[in-house]
Amino acid sequence: MGQIAGVQLTPLTQIGDERGKVMHVLKGDKELLSTIEDIYCSVAYPGKAKAWKLHTLMTQQLVVPQGSMRFVLYDARKESESYQTLMELCLGEENYQRLCIPPNIWYGFSCISEQPALIINTPDLSHDPDEVLRLPDDSPDIPYSWEP
């Protein structure tokens, strides 16, 4: 598995003490803040996968502040330098980063923690069902198995 062109990971800050913690999602990035069109949360249950999804126009900005998630991305863009590359990464409190997924990248995720995981998404477009493509999680078009 390798790196996919255009996918970015940004380390994020957690500031904590014995009372709890603050977990930054976006801080000081005025360019990124100016592009946000929507902010929403998704919850994934332990052992469950949500795959496959591709946005034709939207850029996803995903953060996992609670629990742990495995993300798998697949580049089916024929013109891309990373064409047919799979990328797998785990995000959560122990690896707290923001994942930027550009348009036209297939992706899915599964909760790998014992408790439900929370994803915060700050995309650059509001949800439009006409710009989303979907495949079943066991699609033969993507060489990945969500089996544990």
Stockholm file with secondary structure:
# STOCKHOLM 1.0

chainA/1-148         MGQIAGVQLTPLTQIGDERGKVMHVLKGDKELLSTIEDIYCSVAYPGKAKAWKLHTLMTQQLVVPQGSMRFVLYDARKESESYQTLMELCLGEENYQRLCIPPNIWYGFSCISEQPALIINTPDLSHDPDEVLRLPDDSPDIPYSWEP
#=GR chainA/1-148 SS CCCCTTCEEEECCEEEETTEEEECSCCSCHHHHTTCCCCEEEEECBTCEEEEEEESSCCEEEEEEESEEEEEEEECCTTSTTTTCEEEEEEESTTCEEEEECTTEEEEEEECSSSCEEEEECCSSCCCGGGEEECCTTCTTSCCCCCC
#=GC SS_cons         CCCCTTCEEEECCEEEETTEEEECSCCSCHHHHTTCCCCEEEEECBTCEEEEEEESSCCEEEEEEESEEEEEEEECCTTSTTTTCEEEEEEESTTCEEEEECTTEEEEEEECSSSCEEEEECCSSCCCGGGEEECCTTCTTSCCCCCC
//
